[in-house]
Amino acid sequence: MLTTFGLPAVSVPVFEDSSAPAPSSAPAAVEAPASSDSVPPTAGGRTRTYVGLGLLGFGAIGVTVGAGFLDAKNQAISKNHSSDAGTVSAVSFALGGAAFASAIVLYLTAPKDRSAALTVSPAPIASGAGAILQGTF
């Protein structure tokens, strides 16, 4: 027997496994995985935020000290005096800038308190897919 494409028809017998459980008529619901957003924030997030704010203050002090010693260096140069104010100014500016950069990184990467949030998560179910809308207040 030939099909319309000129290829022979093949019949495949149905294999039934007697050890397999019989299919149920109702689809089984699959429970959605727990969302990582539902985990309460740890104290580490607050610590990073406070350390970041402390470094921000340290950076402001470093830049202010650097500016003060830069002014002292400029006055010493105008009076033809030798001074180490330029070195102190450069070190203060460098430390202040490093503290500012560290503060920004720590503050922006610290976990945020999500006490009020709206999340949408995918929900796989046996007959397709859905979405879970969760709100916390």
Contacts in CASP RR format, 6 or more apart in sequence:
PFRMAT RR
TARGET T0000
AUTHOR 0000-0000-0000
METHOD contacts of the structure
MODEL  1
MLTTFGLPAVSVPVFEDSSAPAPSSAPAAVEAPASSDSVPPTAGGRTRTY
VGLGLLGFGAIGVTVGAGFLDAKNQAISKNHSSDAGTVSAVSFALGGAAF
ASAIVLYLTAPKDRSAALTVSPAPIASGAGAILQGTF
1 8 0 8 1.000
1 9 0 8 1.000
2 8 0 8 1.000
2 9 0 8 1.000
3 9 0 8 1.000
27 125 0 8 1.000
27 126 0 8 1.000
27 127 0 8 1.000
28 126 0 8 1.000
29 125 0 8 1.000
29 126 0 8 1.000
30 123 0 8 1.000
30 124 0 8 1.000
30 125 0 8 1.000
30 126 0 8 1.000
32 121 0 8 1.000
32 122 0 8 1.000
32 123 0 8 1.000
32 124 0 8 1.000
32 132 0 8 1.000
35 119 0 8 1.000
35 121 0 8 1.000
35 134 0 8 1.000
37 114 0 8 1.000
37 117 0 8 1.000
37 119 0 8 1.000
38 134 0 8 1.000
38 136 0 8 1.000
41 111 0 8 1.000
41 112 0 8 1.000
41 113 0 8 1.000
41 114 0 8 1.000
42 111 0 8 1.000
44 110 0 8 1.000
44 111 0 8 1.000
45 110 0 8 1.000
45 111 0 8 1.000
46 110 0 8 1.000
48 106 0 8 1.000
48 107 0 8 1.000
48 109 0 8 1.000
48 110 0 8 1.000
48 111 0 8 1.000
49 106 0 8 1.000
49 107 0 8 1.000
49 110 0 8 1.000
51 106 0 8 1.000
52 102 0 8 1.000
52 103 0 8 1.000
52 106 0 8 1.000
52 107 0 8 1.000
52 110 0 8 1.000
53 103 0 8 1.000
53 107 0 8 1.000
54 103 0 8 1.000
55 99 0 8 1.000
55 100 0 8 1.000
55 102 0 8 1.000
55 103 0 8 1.000
55 106 0 8 1.000
56 99 0 8 1.000
56 100 0 8 1.000
56 103 0 8 1.000
56 104 0 8 1.000
56 107 0 8 1.000
57 99 0 8 1.000
57 103 0 8 1.000
58 95 0 8 1.000
58 96 0 8 1.000
58 99 0 8 1.000
58 103 0 8 1.000
59 95 0 8 1.000
59 96 0 8 1.000
59 97 0 8 1.000
59 99 0 8 1.000
59 100 0 8 1.000
59 103 0 8 1.000
60 96 0 8 1.000
60 100 0 8 1.000
61 96 0 8 1.000
62 92 0 8 1.000
62 93 0 8 1.000
62 95 0 8 1.000
62 96 0 8 1.000
62 97 0 8 1.000
62 99 0 8 1.000
63 92 0 8 1.000
63 93 0 8 1.000
63 96 0 8 1.000
63 97 0 8 1.000
63 100 0 8 1.000
65 88 0 8 1.000
65 92 0 8 1.000
66 88 0 8 1.000
66 89 0 8 1.000
66 90 0 8 1.000
66 92 0 8 1.000
66 93 0 8 1.000
67 89 0 8 1.000
68 89 0 8 1.000
69 85 0 8 1.000
69 86 0 8 1.000
69 88 0 8 1.000
69 89 0 8 1.000
69 92 0 8 1.000
70 85 0 8 1.000
70 86 0 8 1.000
70 89 0 8 1.000
70 93 0 8 1.000
72 83 0 8 1.000
72 85 0 8 1.000
72 89 0 8 1.000
73 83 0 8 1.000
73 85 0 8 1.000
73 86 0 8 1.000
73 89 0 8 1.000
76 82 0 8 1.000
76 83 0 8 1.000
76 85 0 8 1.000
77 83 0 8 1.000
114 136 0 8 1.000
115 136 0 8 1.000
115 137 0 8 1.000
116 136 0 8 1.000
116 137 0 8 1.000
117 135 0 8 1.000
117 136 0 8 1.000
118 133 0 8 1.000
118 134 0 8 1.000
118 135 0 8 1.000
119 133 0 8 1.000
119 134 0 8 1.000
119 135 0 8 1.000
120 131 0 8 1.000
120 132 0 8 1.000
120 133 0 8 1.000
120 134 0 8 1.000
121 131 0 8 1.000
121 132 0 8 1.000
121 134 0 8 1.000
122 129 0 8 1.000
122 130 0 8 1.000
122 131 0 8 1.000
122 132 0 8 1.000
123 129 0 8 1.000
123 130 0 8 1.000
123 131 0 8 1.000
123 132 0 8 1.000
124 130 0 8 1.000
END
